[in-house]
Amino acid sequence: MTLTLAFLAALLVSLGLKLWLAARQIRHVNAHRSAVPPAFAEHVPLADHQKAADYTAARARFGRVGAIVDTALIVAFTLAGGIDALAALAAGWFASPLAQGVALIALVGLVSGLVGLPLAWLRTFGLEARFGFNRTTPAMFVADALKGAAVSAAIGLPLTALVLWLMGAAGDAWWLWAWLAWSGTSLALVVIYPALIAPLFNTFTPLDDPELAARIDALMARTGFRAKGLFVMDGSRRSSHGNAYFTGFGAARRIVFFDTLLTQLTPAEVEAVLAHELGHFKRHHIVKRMLFTFGTSLGCLALLGQLVDAPWFYQGLGVGTPSHAAALLLFFMALPAFTFPLTPLASRMSRHHEYEADGFAARETRAADLVSALIKLYRDNAATLTPDPLHSAFYDSHPPAALRIAHLQQGSPR
């Protein structure tokens, strides 16, 4: 009973906090909708600023619906008996406890996906289309959903079976072996994603711009970065949002530009944006994030190792028939409700990394080029220039635009 009350309290506090933060964001951007911040007045037209405010408010309203649906779904799976019902269904299909466990987790994933599908449809063809960003067709949306489900099943089901087997066969230290299996799979995905998974969803072609390629080659030479190739992704097939990133590991690393980004920015600005991305690599942010993720996952699995045989753990979260699969589901459904108030800590670390990457880019390229690129990206992606500070502290992995650009202008050496 104590766990039940604590779980309900955590769910309500987390949901209430999300709704309150969304309301703050809406009020804040609307209160600053009528005027462009002075630092951006020369570069961002009022109409674009107002579009960003309206888009941000609409996203916040949509996010409230998603938060309510997610919370209701968790209650349905746990305290309302959904996991027990699906476990009984899986038991009718398979005699093996291992197969039953895999089927239970797959069923929960299927139900979650089906519940989320209408929201994804409304976000794509409602919210994104209303503001002129969506280019996805209904056929493409369905194809992406099916391919995503197939990839998730191909990777997730064998890993799930392995973890469940370890929980039954590896003794009290199962959680350590399960962590090693999960970590190994995660590292393998980093290697195979660029060549095997990403091409299932997008087309990647070698960069065919001699001036830009020469700039990038020079940038990589002076920063000591090696990549397998420079590629352009057809991001415009689905959205007009622009981005750039590098992916892969070791010899499989590649640099990817959205085709939309290349039409938005000048070659010097693209170079500056890429220098920022390389800054994450040179300042070891990717390794740090991976170590943080692996460390927290190890702690979580160790905690689950202490709970997996405790009857009160299952009873308190609404499951009458304990099983290893149910333990995994309950733990990772309940954990976010208790940890959401700690979100600003992770966001703060991410924003610190962004400042460091900006500083690296300002040293290796012109800070003015990165500033102008960021302003264009904020404008073209309808990113608000006036987010609510508390909402930003929870949700934004990047510093607010005004602070980020002021940091570049005040502290950059070039």
N, C-alpha and C positions, 0 to 999 in steps of 0.2 A: 504493500500500500504506500509506503514511503517513497519508493522509486516511482510509482505511478503519479503521485502528486508532484514530485520533483520534475518528472518528465513533462507533465501537463503545464506546470509553471514555466519551464524552460521554453516550451513551444509557444506559449502565449506571450512571454516576454520577447522572444525573438521576433514573432510575427508583429507584435505591437511596435517594436523598435523599427522594423522594416517599414511599416505603414507610416509611422511618425517621421522617419527620415525622408520618405517619398513626399509627404506633405510639406516638409521644410524645403525640399528641393523645388517643388512646384511654386511655392510662395516666393522663394528667393529669386528664381529666374524670372518670374513674372514681374516682381518688383523692380528688376533692373532691365526690363524689356524695352523701355522707351528710349534708351540712350546707349550708344556704344561706349565702352570704357575708354577714357582718354588715350591710353597707351595704344589702342587699336583703331582710333577714329580715322586715321589717314588710310587705313588698309582694308577695313571691313565696312561695307555699306550697311546702313541701318536696316534695310530689308533683309540682308543676310543674318544680321544679329538677331532680328526678330524671328526669323525662321529657325535659328538655332534654339532660341528660347522655347518656341512652340514645340519643336521636335523633342527637346529635353523634357518638357513637361508631359508630353504624350508618352514618352518612354517610361517616365516615372509612374504615370497612371497605369500603363500596361504592366509594369513591374509589380504593382500592388495586386493586380489580379493574379499574376503568376505566383506571388508569395502566398496568397490565400489558397489557391489550388494545391500548391505543394504541401502546405500544412495540412489541409484536409486529406490529402492522399496518404501522408504519413500516419495520421490518426486512423484512417481506414485500414491500412496494412497492419497496424500494431494493436491499439486498444479495441478497435472494432472487429478484430478477428480475421482480417484479410489474409495474413500469413498462414494461419491455421487452415483456412478454407483452401488456399492454393496448395498447401502441403498435403491435404487430404486428396486433392485432385492428382497431384504428382504420385502419391502412394498408390492410387488406382491404376496408374499407367505402368509403373516399374516396381519390380520386387527388390532390386538392389538399393540399399540405403544411399550409396554414392550417386546412383542415377537419379534417385528421388531428390537428393539435395541439389544436384545440377539443374534438374527440371524446375524445382521451386525457385531458385534464383533466376532462371531464365523466364519463368512466368511473371515474376515480380518486375523484371526488366521490360517484358512485353507490355504488361498493363501500364507501367509508368510511361512507356513510349507512346502508347495509344492515347493516354490521357493528355500528354503534352503535345500531341500532333495538332489538334485544333488551335492551340495557342501559337505554335510555330507557324501555322498557315496564316492566322490573323496577323501575326507580327510581320510576315513576309509580304502578304498581299493586301494588308490593311495599313499598318503603321508605316512600313518602309515604302510602300507604293504611294501613300498619301503625300509623303515628303519628297518624292521623286528619286528615291534611291534604288528601289527594287528593279531588277532586270531578269529575275528568275521567272521561268514559265511554269505553269502547273505541272507539265510533264517532267520538267527538270526537277521540280520540288519532290515529286513522287520518286523519281529515279534516285535522287540523292538520299531520300529516306530509306529506300530499299538497300542501296549500296552501303549506307552507314550501318544498317542493321546487320547486313551480311558480314561486314568487316568486324563489327563488335562481337558477333557470334563466333567467327573464325578465331579470333584472338581470345575473347573472354571465356568461352565455354571450356576449352582445354585448360586454361589457367585456373578456372573455378574448380574443375575436377581435380587438378593437382593439389590445390590448397585444401579441399575437403578431404582428399586422401591423406595428406600430411596431418591433418587434424586428428584423424583416426589412427594413424600408423606411426607417427613420429614421437609419441609420448608427450611429456610435459613441455618439451622444448619445441613443439610443433610450430609455435608462432615465429620462432627464429628461422626455421626452414621455410615457412610460408613467406616471410619477409624476403629471404634470399631469392625465392622463386619470383615474387612480384618485382623485386628490384632488377633481377636479370631480364625479365620480360620488358620492363620499362626501358632499359638500356638498349635492348635489341630493337625496340620500336624506333628509338631515335636513329638507329642506323638504317633500318629498312624503310622508314616512312617516306623519305624523299623519292626513292626509286620505285617502290612497290605500291604504296597506299595513296599518296597525293595524286599520282596520275590517274587514279580511278575517278577523281572528281574534277580535275582541271587539266588543261593542256599547258605544257611547259615547253617553250621554244628558246633557243639560245638568243642572247641579247644581240640585236642587229643594229647597233648604233656606234659607229667607230669612235666618235668624240667622247661619248659617255663611257664606252669600254676602256678607252685610253685613260680617262680620269680614274676609273675604278682600279685598273691595273696599277696605276701609280700609287693610289691610296693604299692598296693591299701590300705593295712592295715596301712602302715606308713604315707600315704598321706591322709587318711581319705576319700577315694573315694569308693563309692558303685556302683555296676553295676549288672544288672540282669543276665548277663552271658558273657562268652568269646566265640566269634564265628569266624569262618574262612569263608570268602566269595570266591567263585570260580571266582575271577577276571581274572584268566588265560583263561577262555573261550572266553574273548573278547580282551584282551590285555596282553602284558608281563610287563606293567608298574606295579609297586608295591606301596602300600600305607597302612595306618592304620588310624582308626578314631574311635571316640565314638559318638553315636547318641542316640536320645531319650531324655526324660525328666523325672526327678523324678525316680519313681520305674521302669520306662520303659527303663532306660539307659542301653546300651549294648556296649561292646567293640568289634570292628570288625577288623580283619586282612585280607588283601588280601593274598590268598595262594601264590602268587608270592613273596610277601614280606618275608614270612617265609622261602622260598628257597634261598633268597638273603642274609639274615642276620643271624648272630649267635643269640642264646637266649639272651646274654647280650646286643647285639645291638638292638634287638627287644624291650627289656625292656627299653632301653634308648629312643627309638623312642616313645614308649607309654608314658613314663614319660614326654616327650615334649608335647604330646597331653593332658595329664592330667594337665600340667602347664597352658594350656589355661583355663581349668575349675577352677583351684585353684586361678588363678589371675583374675577371673571373666571376662575374655575376651568375652565369649559367651554372657553373660548378657549385657556387654557393647555394643557389636555389635548389639544385638537385640534392645537395647534402642536407639542406633543411627539410626537403620533402621526404627523403629517405629516413632522416632522423625522426621526424614526427610520425611517419608510418610505422617505424619500428616501435616507438613508444605506444602507439595505438594498439598494435597487435599484441604487445606485451601485456597491456591492460586487458585486452580481450581474453588473453590466456588465463587471466585470473577470474574472469567472469563466466567462461564457457561452461563450467560445471556447477554453477550456482543456480539452484531452482528459482530463487527470488528474482534473478535477472530476467528470466523468461516470464514469470508470473506478473512481475511489475510492468512489463511492456506488452502484456496481452496475449502471450503465446502459451497455450496449454500443453503442447507437445514439444519438448526441447529437442533440438537437433543442431548439428554443426552448421548447417545452412541457415537455420533460423537465427543462430547466434551471430553469424556474419551480418545478416540483414538487419537485425535489431540494432546491433552496435553502430553500424554505419548510417542507419536512419536516425538514431537518437543523438549521436555525437554532435552533428551540426547545430542542433538546438541549444546545446550547452556551450558551444564554442563561438557562436556568432558574435557575442559581445566583444570577443577578442580580435575580431577582424581588423580593426585599425592598426594593430601591431604589425601584421603582415603587410598591410597597405603602406605603412610608414617605411618599412624596409624596402619595398619596391620603389617608392618615390625617391628614396635616397639613392638607389641604383640609377634611376633616371637622371638625377642631377649629375652623378659621376659620369654617366655616358655622354651627357650634354657637354660636360667639361672636356672629355676626351675629344669629342667632335670639334669643339671650338679650338683645340690645339692643333688638330690635324687638317682642318679646313677653315674657312672663314665663318666666324660666329654669325655674321650678318646673313650669310646664306642659310644657315640653319634656322635663324629667326624668321626670315622671309618664307622658308619652306613650312615651318610650323604654322605661321599665320594662314598660309594658303590651305593647309590641311584642316586647321580648325574651321576655316570658312567653308570649304567645299564639303566637309563631312558634317557640317552643322553641329559642331561641338560647342557647347556653351562656353562663353568667356567669363560667366559669372555664376559658377556653381555654389551651392550652399556649402560653407566650410565643413560642417559636421558630416553632411552626406558625402562630401568628397573624401573626408578622412576614413570613412568606412569602405567606400566602393571604388575610389579612383586609384589605379595603380600608377598613374602619372600625376605629377604636380599640376595644380591649376594653371591655366595658360598664362595669366598675368605674372604669377610667381616664377614660372619656368623661364619666360622670356626676360623678365627683369634680372634673373640670376645669370642668364647668358650675357646680357648687355653690360652688366656691372662687373662680372668676374672673368669674362673671356679675354684671352691674350690677343686675339686676332679679330 
